[in-house]
Every structure is written in structure tokens, then in C-alpha cells.
Amino acid sequence: MRIVKYIFVMIVISVLLSLSGQSSAEQLGKRIVLENGMVLLLSEKREIPMVVVKVAIKAGSTSAPVEKPGLASITASLIMQGTSKRTASQISKEIDFIGGSLSTSSGNDFAYAGLQVLKKDLSIGLDLLADVLINPVFDQEEIDRKVKATLAEIQRQKDKPAVVANEAFEKEVFGKHPYGVVGDDVSAYLPKLARQDILEFHSLRYCPNNTIIAVVGDVNEKEIVGLLNEYFKPWLKKYQPLPLVIQPPVINKSVIQIIDKKITQANIAIGHLGISRENPDFYAVTVMNYILGGGGFASRLVDNIRDNKGLAYDVHSFFSTQKETGSFKVTIQTKNESAHDVIAETLKELIRMQKDLVSMKELADAKAYLTGSFPLRMDTYTKIADMLTSIEIFNLGLDYPQKYAALINAITKDDIRRVAKKYLHPDKIVLVVVANREKVKLPVL
């Protein structure tokens, strides 16, 4: 049966790789540093006449002053709201006219822009992309509108128990580190936001030598290098040190926070600091977490808490791996009355992961899923662009897709127990429970 399963997984991998035009022997793309310092990652695909572009700029929340939470996010959201050449309406009409898409967003470490166009419209698309990145005007009316909308959305999120639990958890784990910025921090700063803050942040952080641009589709190296040099020529290099980042607090004992809401279902977050994506133990941690609670119905937490005991509607564990150290978190939804037992069982599973070796079946199933599903992360042009961007951000190497299966398959049962002991801390957890306090009994930690 195991041989049949292995053959099936290999067939799926072969089919998906053929769809993405990627053989097991070739790299995912090519890395080129342009004259202005921008890093180009190119993957030529000829299946359809389309080009997808993803831009990552080192202008996320970790790049903003600590006293200005939300500045990076609001800057990214405003760069498409008018430039020195085009109004927001003109930008929208021009990209719609060619049937393309253009978007921006912001994360903890990077700000992002995305472009998707037909090959014949690539020049138009790149002209628009360069314009919004280089020439935004940040009109005061647009700023006021965005601030008002953001404050209203933060207020709406407070009605969602899962969001409340997550924000309280992140704040407790990360403290004043940018990863710990929550809605209340942003809403306290935004009324004081000045247009000059945005202009200065954009001027300092949005520059080509801070930028990765992944291009996937029907275009060759000579063509795309020429177009990027043409449209991004006005973008000048800048060298500005990043602000100092306050490190997360050291948690020496368990911390419990109960947030009272008159609801029937408790929302629980349990965890602590985790690892960064560039940690050499990432692959062992990935396999370990799949067995613990990241593998859905195949995981221990689901099997114990949901299936065997019927204590929870949903339970899941994950490591948020980013450029800097992220978090490890278990999220659970259960009845108020079941919160005590669910938390106790979760901690038992963390301890069991540290004490006992996983079974051969658990290890084999985890490896089969992680390696077998990996090609699905590259089965569209957009996903390939995302993969290329991650490869550059986390220094994985362009042969990463070819190495991934071997890295996962090399993990042993002893590796799993080792990283469980090193990166799981059931005796020093942050526990946040959003529930009806009158009906919740919590374990003594």
C-alpha cells in the first residue's frame, strides 16, 4: 500500500511540474541585479501570452519608526491613489482597459505590489507600476479618507473574538517589536499622522536597492531588462539604515490573559516565540508541526481534542516564520465550559511531542504530504512569482524547489524530538482566552 501511495505522489509531482514548465533538473528562474540595484528574478514561461510581476520592497512595519505604527501599511495602501502623472481614477481605468490587474499591500517585513497583464500590454503595465511606486503624491484628501476607513475597520474587528484573541496574543508575545503592533496601536497613532510622515517614509524606503521584482511569463531576459531599465530609470538608489527594532520580551513563566465577552464559544490562543524562516531547523520544525497540529485531520491535536474527545470545533498549530523570529501558536475554538480541558490536552500534546519519538507512520505521512503538495505552490504564474520572491527574501537559492523534498525527507524521529524540546515551551506559554468569564475554568499553569 505504501508503494502505491509513493507512486501516486510521484505521478502528481510529475504532472504539476510539467504544468508549470519546471523540470527536476532546472532552476526555477534566473537572478539578475539591474543597474539601479533592483534584484530581478526571471522565470520564462511560454504556455500562455501573459506576464505576472511581483514586487517586494523592504518597507514593511519593521522599517518604520516604532512610534509610528501603521505608517508602513497606510503608505502602501495610498501609492495607487494618484501620482504626479495620473489620478487614482486614471490608474484604475488604464489597468482595467487592458484587462490587467495592479495592486499593493504591506506586511511585517516588506511592502508589495502586483501586476498581471497580457504580453502585448506589458509596456503599459510596467509604466503604470513604475509610476505608482516612484511618483505617488499622497493627496491629503486621500490620506484623510484612508485614515477614516482604517479606524472604522479596526473598530469592526473588535467584534470578532478570534481577532481579539490573536491581537492580545501577538501583543503579549512580541511586546513593542513591530510584529506585536495591533489595531489599538494603529488607531492611537493615525489621528496624529501627518502627510509629511508618509512622504518621508516613502522617500527613505521606496528605492530600487531595497526592491525585489519577480517576473514570470512570456518574456525573455533581454526584453524585460530593457523595459525595467526604461521605466524605472528615474528611481534612484538610497542608503538609509533601518530603525532599531525593539526585541520581544523574554517570558520566563506562563502568562494568562482572559478577555470577557458574552459569547458561547471560547476562542483560545496558546504559544510563545517561535523561529525565523532562515533558521536551519525550519524543515524539522515544519515536519514536527505537521504531526502536532498543522496537518489538519492527520494531526495529533485534531485527533485527540476534536475526534476522540469532541472538545473543540477547530484546533490548529503553526509557526509564523518571517524574516525575524515569529511565533508558535495553537488556536482553538470550543465551548466555554470545555476551555479547561482543551487547554490541558493541548499542553499534554506539547509535552508528549518532547518526550516520545513520533511513530514511523506519522513521520512518513508528514513527509509524503509536505513533499507531495509542494508543487502546488508553483502551479500558476502568480505562485511562481511568490516563490521566487520568498527565495530571495529568505536566501533559499534558486534551486530550492529541487532541494525541498530532500530537506524534508532527511528529517528523522530524533530530529523531531530535538526541535520539540528546543522550540516548544509548555512551561512558559502565553495563553489568551476570549470567552464568557463566568463559564470558563482555566487550569493552573
TORKOL-4160 file (C-alpha; in steps of 0.2 Angstrom, whole numbers, padded with zeros to 4 digits, m for minus):
445
<pt num="1" X="0000" Y="0000" Z="0000"/>
<pt num="2" X="0014" Y="0012" Z="0004"/>
<pt num="3" X="0022" Y="0008" Z="m0013"/>
<pt num="4" X="0006" Y="0013" Z="m0022"/>
<pt num="5" X="0005" Y="0029" Z="m0012"/>
<pt num="6" X="0023" Y="0033" Z="m0016"/>
<pt num="7" X="0020" Y="0030" Z="m0034"/>
<pt num="8" X="0004" Y="0041" Z="m0034"/>
<pt num="9" X="0013" Y="0055" Z="m0026"/>
<pt num="10" X="0027" Y="0054" Z="m0039"/>
<pt num="11" X="0014" Y="0055" Z="m0053"/>
<pt num="12" X="0006" Y="0070" Z="m0045"/>
<pt num="13" X="0023" Y="0079" Z="m0044"/>
<pt num="14" X="0027" Y="0075" Z="m0062"/>
<pt num="15" X="0011" Y="0081" Z="m0068"/>
<pt num="16" X="0011" Y="0098" Z="m0059"/>
<pt num="17" X="0029" Y="0101" Z="m0063"/>
<pt num="18" X="0025" Y="0098" Z="m0081"/>
<pt num="19" X="0011" Y="0111" Z="m0080"/>
<pt num="20" X="0022" Y="0124" Z="m0073"/>
<pt num="21" X="0036" Y="0120" Z="m0086"/>
<pt num="22" X="0048" Y="0116" Z="m0072"/>
<pt num="23" X="0059" Y="0100" Z="m0074"/>
<pt num="24" X="0068" Y="0092" Z="m0059"/>
<pt num="25" X="0084" Y="0097" Z="m0067"/>
<pt num="26" X="0082" Y="0116" Z="m0070"/>
<pt num="27" X="0082" Y="0130" Z="m0058"/>
<pt num="28" X="0065" Y="0140" Z="m0055"/>
<pt num="29" X="0072" Y="0156" Z="m0063"/>
<pt num="30" X="0087" Y="0167" Z="m0065"/>
<pt num="31" X="0093" Y="0181" Z="m0054"/>
<pt num="32" X="0099" Y="0197" Z="m0061"/>
<pt num="33" X="0104" Y="0213" Z="m0052"/>
<pt num="34" X="0100" Y="0229" Z="m0063"/>
<pt num="35" X="0110" Y="0245" Z="m0064"/>
<pt num="36" X="0099" Y="0254" Z="m0051"/>
<pt num="37" X="0101" Y="0240" Z="m0038"/>
<pt num="38" X="0085" Y="0231" Z="m0040"/>
<pt num="39" X="0085" Y="0212" Z="m0040"/>
<pt num="40" X="0076" Y="0204" Z="m0054"/>
<pt num="41" X="0071" Y="0186" Z="m0053"/>
<pt num="42" X="0065" Y="0180" Z="m0070"/>
<pt num="43" X="0056" Y="0164" Z="m0075"/>
<pt num="44" X="0052" Y="0162" Z="m0093"/>
<pt num="45" X="0036" Y="0153" Z="m0097"/>
<pt num="46" X="0028" Y="0152" Z="m0114"/>
<pt num="47" X="0012" Y="0142" Z="m0111"/>
<pt num="48" X="0001" Y="0157" Z="m0112"/>
<pt num="49" X="0004" Y="0175" Z="m0118"/>
<pt num="50" X="0004" Y="0183" Z="m0100"/>
<pt num="51" X="0016" Y="0191" Z="m0088"/>
<pt num="52" X="0015" Y="0191" Z="m0069"/>
<pt num="53" X="0025" Y="0203" Z="m0059"/>
<pt num="54" X="0028" Y="0204" Z="m0040"/>
<pt num="55" X="0037" Y="0217" Z="m0032"/>
<pt num="56" X="0044" Y="0216" Z="m0014"/>
<pt num="57" X="0051" Y="0232" Z="m0006"/>
<pt num="58" X="0059" Y="0232" Z="0011"/>
<pt num="59" X="0046" Y="0245" Z="0018"/>
<pt num="60" X="0036" Y="0234" Z="0030"/>
<pt num="61" X="0032" Y="0238" Z="0048"/>
<pt num="62" X="0049" Y="0233" Z="0053"/>
<pt num="63" X="0056" Y="0248" Z="0043"/>
<pt num="64" X="0045" Y="0261" Z="0050"/>
<pt num="65" X="0049" Y="0271" Z="0066"/>
<pt num="66" X="0042" Y="0261" Z="0081"/>
<pt num="67" X="0032" Y="0277" Z="0087"/>
<pt num="68" X="0023" Y="0277" Z="0071"/>
<pt num="69" X="0013" Y="0260" Z="0070"/>
<pt num="70" X="0003" Y="0258" Z="0054"/>
<pt num="71" X="0014" Y="0270" Z="0044"/>
<pt num="72" X="0021" Y="0257" Z="0033"/>
<pt num="73" X="0003" Y="0249" Z="0029"/>
<pt num="74" X="m0005" Y="0266" Z="0026"/>
<pt num="75" X="0009" Y="0271" Z="0014"/>
<pt num="76" X="0007" Y="0255" Z="0004"/>
<pt num="77" X="m0012" Y="0257" Z="0003"/>
<pt num="78" X="m0010" Y="0275" Z="m0004"/>
<pt num="79" X="0003" Y="0274" Z="m0018"/>
<pt num="80" X="m0011" Y="0269" Z="m0030"/>
<pt num="81" X="m0022" Y="0284" Z="m0025"/>
<pt num="82" X="m0014" Y="0296" Z="m0038"/>
<pt num="83" X="0003" Y="0301" Z="m0044"/>
<pt num="84" X="0011" Y="0316" Z="m0052"/>
<pt num="85" X="0006" Y="0309" Z="m0069"/>
<pt num="86" X="m0011" Y="0301" Z="m0066"/>
<pt num="87" X="m0026" Y="0302" Z="m0054"/>
<pt num="88" X="m0032" Y="0287" Z="m0045"/>
<pt num="89" X="m0046" Y="0286" Z="m0057"/>
<pt num="90" X="m0035" Y="0286" Z="m0072"/>
<pt num="91" X="m0024" Y="0272" Z="m0065"/>
<pt num="92" X="m0039" Y="0262" Z="m0062"/>
<pt num="93" X="m0046" Y="0265" Z="m0079"/>
<pt num="94" X="m0029" Y="0262" Z="m0088"/>
<pt num="95" X="m0027" Y="0245" Z="m0080"/>
<pt num="96" X="m0045" Y="0240" Z="m0082"/>
<pt num="97" X="m0044" Y="0245" Z="m0101"/>
<pt num="98" X="m0031" Y="0232" Z="m0104"/>
<pt num="99" X="m0039" Y="0218" Z="m0094"/>
<pt num="100" X="m0025" Y="0218" Z="m0081"/>
<pt num="101" X="m0023" Y="0220" Z="m0063"/>
<pt num="102" X="m0012" Y="0231" Z="m0052"/>
<pt num="103" X="m0012" Y="0230" Z="m0033"/>
<pt num="104" X="m0002" Y="0235" Z="m0017"/>
<pt num="105" X="m0001" Y="0229" Z="0000"/>
<pt num="106" X="0010" Y="0229" Z="0016"/>
<pt num="107" X="0017" Y="0216" Z="0028"/>
<pt num="108" X="0028" Y="0215" Z="0043"/>
<pt num="109" X="0044" Y="0215" Z="0033"/>
<pt num="110" X="0040" Y="0220" Z="0016"/>
<pt num="111" X="0028" Y="0231" Z="0006"/>
<pt num="112" X="0021" Y="0223" Z="m0010"/>
<pt num="113" X="0015" Y="0227" Z="m0027"/>
<pt num="114" X="0007" Y="0215" Z="m0040"/>
<pt num="115" X="0005" Y="0217" Z="m0059"/>
<pt num="116" X="m0004" Y="0205" Z="m0071"/>
<pt num="117" X="m0005" Y="0209" Z="m0089"/>
<pt num="118" X="m0006" Y="0201" Z="m0106"/>
<pt num="119" X="0011" Y="0200" Z="m0115"/>
<pt num="120" X="0006" Y="0213" Z="m0128"/>
<pt num="121" X="0002" Y="0225" Z="m0114"/>
<pt num="122" X="0017" Y="0223" Z="m0104"/>
<pt num="123" X="0024" Y="0240" Z="m0108"/>
<pt num="124" X="0008" Y="0249" Z="m0102"/>
<pt num="125" X="0008" Y="0238" Z="m0086"/>
<pt num="126" X="0026" Y="0242" Z="m0081"/>
<pt num="127" X="0023" Y="0260" Z="m0085"/>
<pt num="128" X="0009" Y="0260" Z="m0073"/>
<pt num="129" X="0018" Y="0250" Z="m0060"/>
<pt num="130" X="0034" Y="0261" Z="m0060"/>
<pt num="131" X="0023" Y="0277" Z="m0059"/>
<pt num="132" X="0014" Y="0272" Z="m0043"/>
<pt num="133" X="0030" Y="0266" Z="m0035"/>
<pt num="134" X="0040" Y="0281" Z="m0039"/>
<pt num="135" X="0028" Y="0296" Z="m0041"/>
<pt num="136" X="0014" Y="0295" Z="m0028"/>
<pt num="137" X="0008" Y="0312" Z="m0022"/>
<pt num="138" X="m0001" Y="0306" Z="m0006"/>
<pt num="139" X="m0015" Y="0319" Z="m0008"/>
<pt num="140" X="m0022" Y="0325" Z="0009"/>
<pt num="141" X="m0040" Y="0320" Z="0005"/>
<pt num="142" X="m0035" Y="0303" Z="0001"/>
<pt num="143" X="m0025" Y="0301" Z="0017"/>
<pt num="144" X="m0040" Y="0308" Z="0027"/>
<pt num="145" X="m0051" Y="0295" Z="0018"/>
<pt num="146" X="m0039" Y="0281" Z="0021"/>
<pt num="147" X="m0037" Y="0285" Z="0039"/>
<pt num="148" X="m0056" Y="0286" Z="0042"/>
<pt num="149" X="m0058" Y="0269" Z="0034"/>
<pt num="150" X="m0044" Y="0261" Z="0043"/>
<pt num="151" X="m0050" Y="0267" Z="0060"/>
<pt num="152" X="m0068" Y="0261" Z="0056"/>
<pt num="153" X="m0061" Y="0244" Z="0051"/>
<pt num="154" X="m0051" Y="0242" Z="0067"/>
<pt num="155" X="m0067" Y="0246" Z="0077"/>
<pt num="156" X="m0076" Y="0232" Z="0067"/>
<pt num="157" X="m0063" Y="0219" Z="0070"/>
<pt num="158" X="m0066" Y="0221" Z="0089"/>
<pt num="159" X="m0082" Y="0212" Z="0087"/>
<pt num="160" X="m0073" Y="0196" Z="0081"/>
<pt num="161" X="m0067" Y="0186" Z="0096"/>
<pt num="162" X="m0054" Y="0176" Z="0085"/>
<pt num="163" X="m0046" Y="0193" Z="0080"/>
<pt num="164" X="m0047" Y="0199" Z="0098"/>
<pt num="165" X="m0038" Y="0184" Z="0104"/>
<pt num="166" X="m0025" Y="0184" Z="0091"/>
<pt num="167" X="m0021" Y="0203" Z="0094"/>
<pt num="168" X="m0019" Y="0200" Z="0113"/>
<pt num="169" X="m0008" Y="0185" Z="0110"/>
<pt num="170" X="0003" Y="0194" Z="0097"/>
<pt num="171" X="0005" Y="0209" Z="0109"/>
<pt num="172" X="0009" Y="0198" Z="0124"/>
<pt num="173" X="0022" Y="0188" Z="0114"/>
<pt num="174" X="0031" Y="0202" Z="0104"/>
<pt num="175" X="0028" Y="0217" Z="0116"/>
<pt num="176" X="0035" Y="0233" Z="0107"/>
<pt num="177" X="0043" Y="0223" Z="0092"/>
<pt num="178" X="0034" Y="0228" Z="0076"/>
<pt num="179" X="0027" Y="0211" Z="0075"/>
<pt num="180" X="0017" Y="0215" Z="0090"/>
<pt num="181" X="0008" Y="0230" Z="0083"/>
<pt num="182" X="m0011" Y="0228" Z="0084"/>
<pt num="183" X="m0026" Y="0238" Z="0080"/>
<pt num="184" X="m0026" Y="0249" Z="0096"/>
<pt num="185" X="m0008" Y="0254" Z="0092"/>
<pt num="186" X="m0013" Y="0260" Z="0075"/>
<pt num="187" X="m0029" Y="0269" Z="0080"/>
<pt num="188" X="m0019" Y="0278" Z="0093"/>
<pt num="189" X="m0006" Y="0284" Z="0080"/>
<pt num="190" X="m0017" Y="0288" Z="0065"/>
<pt num="191" X="m0026" Y="0303" Z="0071"/>
<pt num="192" X="m0008" Y="0311" Z="0073"/>
<pt num="193" X="m0002" Y="0305" Z="0056"/>
<pt num="194" X="0004" Y="0320" Z="0045"/>
<pt num="195" X="0007" Y="0319" Z="0026"/>
<pt num="196" X="0025" Y="0323" Z="0029"/>
<pt num="197" X="0027" Y="0306" Z="0039"/>
<pt num="198" X="0021" Y="0297" Z="0023"/>
<pt num="199" X="0032" Y="0307" Z="0011"/>
<pt num="200" X="0047" Y="0304" Z="0022"/>
<pt num="201" X="0044" Y="0286" Z="0024"/>
<pt num="202" X="0041" Y="0283" Z="0005"/>
<pt num="203" X="0056" Y="0294" Z="0001"/>
<pt num="204" X="0068" Y="0284" Z="0013"/>
<pt num="205" X="0061" Y="0266" Z="0010"/>
<pt num="206" X="0054" Y="0265" Z="m0008"/>
<pt num="207" X="0070" Y="0264" Z="m0018"/>
<pt num="208" X="0077" Y="0251" Z="m0031"/>
<pt num="209" X="0091" Y="0244" Z="m0020"/>
<pt num="210" X="0078" Y="0240" Z="m0007"/>
<pt num="211" X="0067" Y="0231" Z="m0020"/>
<pt num="212" X="0065" Y="0213" Z="m0027"/>
<pt num="213" X="0055" Y="0211" Z="m0043"/>
<pt num="214" X="0049" Y="0194" Z="m0049"/>
<pt num="215" X="0044" Y="0192" Z="m0067"/>
<pt num="216" X="0035" Y="0176" Z="m0073"/>
<pt num="217" X="0028" Y="0173" Z="m0090"/>
<pt num="218" X="0030" Y="0176" Z="m0109"/>
<pt num="219" X="0046" Y="0187" Z="m0109"/>
<pt num="220" X="0064" Y="0185" Z="m0111"/>
<pt num="221" X="0079" Y="0192" Z="m0102"/>
<pt num="222" X="0084" Y="0205" Z="m0114"/>
<pt num="223" X="0067" Y="0211" Z="m0116"/>
<pt num="224" X="0062" Y="0213" Z="m0098"/>
<pt num="225" X="0079" Y="0220" Z="m0093"/>
<pt num="226" X="0077" Y="0234" Z="m0106"/>
<pt num="227" X="0059" Y="0238" Z="m0101"/>
<pt num="228" X="0063" Y="0239" Z="m0082"/>
<pt num="229" X="0079" Y="0250" Z="m0086"/>
<pt num="230" X="0067" Y="0261" Z="m0096"/>
<pt num="231" X="0053" Y="0263" Z="m0084"/>
<pt num="232" X="0062" Y="0263" Z="m0068"/>
<pt num="233" X="0076" Y="0274" Z="m0074"/>
<pt num="234" X="0070" Y="0289" Z="m0063"/>
<pt num="235" X="0071" Y="0278" Z="m0047"/>
<pt num="236" X="0087" Y="0282" Z="m0038"/>
<pt num="237" X="0097" Y="0272" Z="m0026"/>
<pt num="238" X="0096" Y="0277" Z="m0007"/>
<pt num="239" X="0106" Y="0271" Z="0008"/>
<pt num="240" X="0097" Y="0274" Z="0024"/>
<pt num="241" X="0100" Y="0262" Z="0039"/>
<pt num="242" X="0084" Y="0254" Z="0046"/>
<pt num="243" X="0077" Y="0259" Z="0063"/>
<pt num="244" X="0082" Y="0249" Z="0078"/>
<pt num="245" X="0069" Y="0236" Z="0082"/>
<pt num="246" X="0065" Y="0233" Z="0100"/>
<pt num="247" X="0067" Y="0214" Z="0103"/>
<pt num="248" X="0052" Y="0204" Z="0110"/>
<pt num="249" X="0051" Y="0202" Z="0129"/>
<pt num="250" X="0059" Y="0187" Z="0137"/>
<pt num="251" X="0045" Y="0176" Z="0145"/>
<pt num="252" X="0051" Y="0166" Z="0160"/>
<pt num="253" X="0034" Y="0159" Z="0166"/>
<pt num="254" X="0017" Y="0156" Z="0159"/>
<pt num="255" X="0006" Y="0172" Z="0156"/>
<pt num="256" X="m0013" Y="0170" Z="0156"/>
<pt num="257" X="m0025" Y="0184" Z="0149"/>
<pt num="258" X="m0044" Y="0182" Z="0150"/>
<pt num="259" X="m0054" Y="0193" Z="0139"/>
<pt num="260" X="m0073" Y="0193" Z="0145"/>
<pt num="261" X="m0086" Y="0193" Z="0131"/>
<pt num="262" X="m0103" Y="0186" Z="0132"/>
<pt num="263" X="m0101" Y="0173" Z="0119"/>
<pt num="264" X="m0105" Y="0154" Z="0119"/>
<pt num="265" X="m0089" Y="0149" Z="0111"/>
<pt num="266" X="m0071" Y="0152" Z="0118"/>
<pt num="267" X="m0058" Y="0157" Z="0107"/>
<pt num="268" X="m0041" Y="0152" Z="0113"/>
<pt num="269" X="m0023" Y="0156" Z="0108"/>
<pt num="270" X="m0008" Y="0146" Z="0116"/>
<pt num="271" X="0010" Y="0148" Z="0112"/>
<pt num="272" X="0026" Y="0159" Z="0113"/>
<pt num="273" X="0040" Y="0165" Z="0102"/>
<pt num="274" X="0045" Y="0153" Z="0088"/>
<pt num="275" X="0058" Y="0153" Z="0074"/>
<pt num="276" X="0063" Y="0164" Z="0059"/>
<pt num="277" X="0062" Y="0157" Z="0041"/>
<pt num="278" X="0081" Y="0156" Z="0040"/>
<pt num="279" X="0083" Y="0145" Z="0055"/>
<pt num="280" X="0092" Y="0129" Z="0049"/>
<pt num="281" X="0079" Y="0119" Z="0060"/>
<pt num="282" X="0065" Y="0126" Z="0049"/>
<pt num="283" X="0062" Y="0109" Z="0040"/>
<pt num="284" X="0062" Y="0099" Z="0056"/>
<pt num="285" X="0050" Y="0111" Z="0064"/>
<pt num="286" X="0039" Y="0110" Z="0049"/>
<pt num="287" X="0038" Y="0091" Z="0050"/>
<pt num="288" X="0036" Y="0092" Z="0069"/>
<pt num="289" X="0022" Y="0105" Z="0067"/>
<pt num="290" X="0013" Y="0095" Z="0054"/>
<pt num="291" X="0012" Y="0080" Z="0066"/>
<pt num="292" X="0007" Y="0091" Z="0081"/>
<pt num="293" X="m0007" Y="0102" Z="0074"/>
<pt num="294" X="m0003" Y="0108" Z="0056"/>
<pt num="295" X="m0008" Y="0093" Z="0047"/>
<pt num="296" X="m0027" Y="0095" Z="0049"/>
<pt num="297" X="m0036" Y="0079" Z="0052"/>
<pt num="298" X="m0019" Y="0070" Z="0052"/>
<pt num="299" X="m0013" Y="0079" Z="0067"/>
<pt num="300" X="m0012" Y="0074" Z="0085"/>
<pt num="301" X="m0021" Y="0089" Z="0091"/>
<pt num="302" X="m0036" Y="0086" Z="0080"/>
<pt num="303" X="m0036" Y="0068" Z="0083"/>
<pt num="304" X="m0036" Y="0070" Z="0102"/>
<pt num="305" X="m0046" Y="0085" Z="0105"/>
<pt num="306" X="m0058" Y="0085" Z="0091"/>
<pt num="307" X="m0060" Y="0067" Z="0085"/>
<pt num="308" X="m0058" Y="0057" Z="0101"/>
<pt num="309" X="m0064" Y="0069" Z="0114"/>
<pt num="310" X="m0076" Y="0080" Z="0104"/>
<pt num="311" X="m0070" Y="0095" Z="0114"/>
<pt num="312" X="m0066" Y="0108" Z="0100"/>
<pt num="313" X="m0074" Y="0113" Z="0084"/>
<pt num="314" X="m0057" Y="0119" Z="0077"/>
<pt num="315" X="m0039" Y="0116" Z="0083"/>
<pt num="316" X="m0023" Y="0121" Z="0073"/>
<pt num="317" X="m0005" Y="0124" Z="0077"/>
<pt num="318" X="0008" Y="0134" Z="0066"/>
<pt num="319" X="0024" Y="0143" Z="0066"/>
<pt num="320" X="0023" Y="0160" Z="0058"/>
<pt num="321" X="0040" Y="0161" Z="0050"/>
<pt num="322" X="0046" Y="0178" Z="0044"/>
<pt num="323" X="0062" Y="0187" Z="0042"/>
<pt num="324" X="0064" Y="0189" Z="0060"/>
<pt num="325" X="0058" Y="0177" Z="0074"/>
<pt num="326" X="0040" Y="0174" Z="0073"/>
<pt num="327" X="0028" Y="0165" Z="0084"/>
<pt num="328" X="0022" Y="0147" Z="0088"/>
<pt num="329" X="0003" Y="0147" Z="0091"/>
<pt num="330" X="m0011" Y="0134" Z="0094"/>
<pt num="331" X="m0028" Y="0141" Z="0090"/>
<pt num="332" X="m0044" Y="0133" Z="0097"/>
<pt num="333" X="m0062" Y="0136" Z="0097"/>
<pt num="334" X="m0073" Y="0127" Z="0109"/>
<pt num="335" X="m0087" Y="0129" Z="0121"/>
<pt num="336" X="m0084" Y="0140" Z="0136"/>
<pt num="337" X="m0086" Y="0125" Z="0148"/>
<pt num="338" X="m0073" Y="0115" Z="0138"/>
<pt num="339" X="m0059" Y="0128" Z="0138"/>
<pt num="340" X="m0051" Y="0120" Z="0154"/>
<pt num="341" X="m0050" Y="0103" Z="0146"/>
<pt num="342" X="m0045" Y="0109" Z="0129"/>
<pt num="343" X="m0030" Y="0119" Z="0136"/>
<pt num="344" X="m0025" Y="0104" Z="0147"/>
<pt num="345" X="m0025" Y="0092" Z="0132"/>
<pt num="346" X="m0015" Y="0104" Z="0121"/>
<pt num="347" X="m0002" Y="0106" Z="0134"/>
<pt num="348" X="m0001" Y="0087" Z="0136"/>
<pt num="349" X="0002" Y="0085" Z="0117"/>
<pt num="350" X="0016" Y="0098" Z="0118"/>
<pt num="351" X="0024" Y="0088" Z="0132"/>
<pt num="352" X="0021" Y="0071" Z="0123"/>
<pt num="353" X="0030" Y="0078" Z="0107"/>
<pt num="354" X="0045" Y="0082" Z="0118"/>
<pt num="355" X="0046" Y="0066" Z="0127"/>
<pt num="356" X="0041" Y="0052" Z="0115"/>
<pt num="357" X="0048" Y="0049" Z="0097"/>
<pt num="358" X="0034" Y="0050" Z="0084"/>
<pt num="359" X="0029" Y="0034" Z="0075"/>
<pt num="360" X="0036" Y="0029" Z="0058"/>
<pt num="361" X="0019" Y="0031" Z="0051"/>
<pt num="362" X="0017" Y="0049" Z="0057"/>
<pt num="363" X="0034" Y="0053" Z="0050"/>
<pt num="364" X="0031" Y="0045" Z="0033"/>
<pt num="365" X="0013" Y="0053" Z="0031"/>
<pt num="366" X="0020" Y="0070" Z="0036"/>
<pt num="367" X="0034" Y="0069" Z="0023"/>
<pt num="368" X="0023" Y="0062" Z="0010"/>
<pt num="369" X="0011" Y="0076" Z="0012"/>
<pt num="370" X="0024" Y="0090" Z="0013"/>
<pt num="371" X="0034" Y="0084" Z="m0002"/>
<pt num="372" X="0019" Y="0079" Z="m0012"/>
<pt num="373" X="0009" Y="0095" Z="m0010"/>
<pt num="374" X="0025" Y="0106" Z="m0013"/>
<pt num="375" X="0022" Y="0108" Z="m0032"/>
<pt num="376" X="0005" Y="0115" Z="m0029"/>
<pt num="377" X="0014" Y="0130" Z="m0023"/>
<pt num="378" X="0021" Y="0133" Z="m0041"/>
<pt num="379" X="0006" Y="0128" Z="m0052"/>
<pt num="380" X="0002" Y="0146" Z="m0058"/>
<pt num="381" X="0012" Y="0160" Z="m0063"/>
<pt num="382" X="0007" Y="0170" Z="m0048"/>
<pt num="383" X="0013" Y="0156" Z="m0036"/>
<pt num="384" X="0029" Y="0155" Z="m0045"/>
<pt num="385" X="0032" Y="0174" Z="m0043"/>
<pt num="386" X="0028" Y="0172" Z="m0025"/>
<pt num="387" X="0040" Y="0158" Z="m0023"/>
<pt num="388" X="0054" Y="0167" Z="m0032"/>
<pt num="389" X="0051" Y="0182" Z="m0020"/>
<pt num="390" X="0052" Y="0171" Z="m0005"/>
<pt num="391" X="0068" Y="0163" Z="m0011"/>
<pt num="392" X="0076" Y="0180" Z="m0012"/>
<pt num="393" X="0070" Y="0186" Z="0004"/>
<pt num="394" X="0075" Y="0171" Z="0014"/>
<pt num="395" X="0091" Y="0167" Z="0004"/>
<pt num="396" X="0085" Y="0150" Z="m0001"/>
<pt num="397" X="0094" Y="0148" Z="m0018"/>
<pt num="398" X="0085" Y="0146" Z="m0035"/>
<pt num="399" X="0087" Y="0128" Z="m0033"/>
<pt num="400" X="0076" Y="0127" Z="m0018"/>
<pt num="401" X="0062" Y="0118" Z="m0027"/>
<pt num="402" X="0074" Y="0104" Z="m0031"/>
<pt num="403" X="0081" Y="0103" Z="m0014"/>
<pt num="404" X="0065" Y="0104" Z="m0004"/>
<pt num="405" X="0060" Y="0086" Z="m0005"/>
<pt num="406" X="0077" Y="0080" Z="0001"/>
<pt num="407" X="0077" Y="0093" Z="0015"/>
<pt num="408" X="0061" Y="0086" Z="0022"/>
<pt num="409" X="0065" Y="0068" Z="0019"/>
<pt num="410" X="0081" Y="0069" Z="0028"/>
<pt num="411" X="0072" Y="0073" Z="0045"/>
<pt num="412" X="0072" Y="0059" Z="0057"/>
<pt num="413" X="0062" Y="0055" Z="0073"/>
<pt num="414" X="0076" Y="0061" Z="0083"/>
<pt num="415" X="0076" Y="0077" Z="0074"/>
<pt num="416" X="0058" Y="0079" Z="0078"/>
<pt num="417" X="0060" Y="0076" Z="0097"/>
<pt num="418" X="0076" Y="0088" Z="0097"/>
<pt num="419" X="0067" Y="0103" Z="0089"/>
<pt num="420" X="0051" Y="0099" Z="0100"/>
<pt num="421" X="0062" Y="0101" Z="0116"/>
<pt num="422" X="0071" Y="0116" Z="0109"/>
<pt num="423" X="0056" Y="0126" Z="0102"/>
<pt num="424" X="0041" Y="0121" Z="0112"/>
<pt num="425" X="0039" Y="0128" Z="0129"/>
<pt num="426" X="0024" Y="0121" Z="0138"/>
<pt num="427" X="0030" Y="0128" Z="0154"/>
<pt num="428" X="0032" Y="0146" Z="0148"/>
<pt num="429" X="0017" Y="0149" Z="0137"/>
<pt num="430" X="0006" Y="0164" Z="0133"/>
<pt num="431" X="m0012" Y="0159" Z="0135"/>
<pt num="432" X="m0026" Y="0171" Z="0129"/>
<pt num="433" X="m0044" Y="0166" Z="0131"/>
<pt num="434" X="m0058" Y="0176" Z="0124"/>
<pt num="435" X="m0074" Y="0169" Z="0132"/>
<pt num="436" X="m0088" Y="0171" Z="0145"/>
<pt num="437" X="m0078" Y="0173" Z="0160"/>
<pt num="438" X="m0092" Y="0166" Z="0172"/>
<pt num="439" X="m0092" Y="0150" Z="0162"/>
<pt num="440" X="m0073" Y="0147" Z="0160"/>
<pt num="441" X="m0062" Y="0137" Z="0172"/>
<pt num="442" X="m0044" Y="0138" Z="0167"/>
<pt num="443" X="m0030" Y="0126" Z="0173"/>
<pt num="444" X="m0017" Y="0131" Z="0185"/>
<pt num="445" X="m0001" Y="0134" Z="0174"/>
